[in-house]
């Protein structure tokens, strides 16, 4: 009997025409979101998979995994397609404490005040309303743009992707924020995985995010952040292992000026 991930990969390949490698990556991402280990994933690597096709593949993947297909939806934001687990998005605020980083000053610092978190709360509530009430693929760009003076699409993307550290800046500051982050030394957390069984056992990057290495936190904030990182790591790696992957959590450090960030 074929494993669920292999069935999903075969569906992806048959419907999209992609090669085995890309089909397996898309199948992995669909499965991890459908199973609730991530709120969302962003399809920025398989352009031939249209939003409508991704919606179809999301429903089919959910059925293969015996989860409620109504909870796994496709949506677009300024031309990029996301697959979202509505159930996980609904409980996101209560079970994940993220750090918002301000890069507008001379040095990266934790965001002061609640403006970014409050804006995300409004975006999240509006997303849940439309995802629950409308059928088909939904363009949520207008919802995001309402909060553009506080958080722009890159911030919302980071939140949807469950990054423990999210860079918070308005849409109008995207270019300057990219320059600021590019000039920082970064601590990069990533999850690598490889199939337990199969001909291709090379490790591949599954998910990753960064935080400025120079970020200063007090003891209480650091304890909470480390717990958030551990929850992110354990949730994703546990799901990947259930799907037949070996996993590892990698931490790397990049020098200031060696990263080129583009939004």
Secondary structure as UniProt FT lines:
FT   HELIX           4..16
FT   HELIX           20..34
FT   TURN            35..36
FT   STRAND          40..43
FT   TURN            47..48
FT   HELIX           51..64
FT   TURN            65..66
FT   HELIX           69..71
FT   STRAND          72..77
FT   TURN            78..79
FT   STRAND          80..85
FT   HELIX           86..95
FT   STRAND          99..102
FT   STRAND          109..110
FT   HELIX           115..133
FT   STRAND          138..139
FT   HELIX           141..146
FT   TURN            147..150
FT   HELIX           153..160
FT   TURN            161..162
FT   STRAND          165..167
FT   HELIX           171..173
FT   HELIX           174..182
FT   STRAND          186..195
FT   STRAND          204..212
FT   TURN            213..214
FT   HELIX           219..242
FT   TURN            243..244
FT   STRAND          245..254
FT   TURN            256..257
//
